[in-house]
Amino acid sequence: MPATPAATSPCEKCGRPVAFTAKRCIYCGAFRYKSAPGTPERQAEEAVAREDDKKLKQQTALYRGGIGMPKGESAPDQGAGLLKALVMLFVNPFATFKILRKIFRP
């Protein structure tokens, strides 16, 4: 029995489909409001969205600085890793995917 896809609606900012249960668009990061504009519920949602945005920016800055990565592992050098992946593409394609996953790991 095939799984039914989640109900979606277009994002207000980028127009791509976003699930009804999602808080943010996974493509552009726009917050998804559930109440009508100008209502007290909407103001409360906007306050939550601002706080969530601040937290997201702090976490992004920490991860870019290398904080939160496993001990003994620094942020990978993307230039050298890409060159190594390109060379390994012809030698061992499976190793290439491992290298690329390590470089672009969130």
Secondary structure, 3 states (H helix, E strand, C coil): CCCCCCCEEECCCCCCEEECCCCECCCCCCECCCCCCCCHHHHHHHHHHHHHHHHHHHHHHHHHCCCCCCCCCCCCCHHHHHHHHHHHHHHCHHHHHHHHHHHCCC
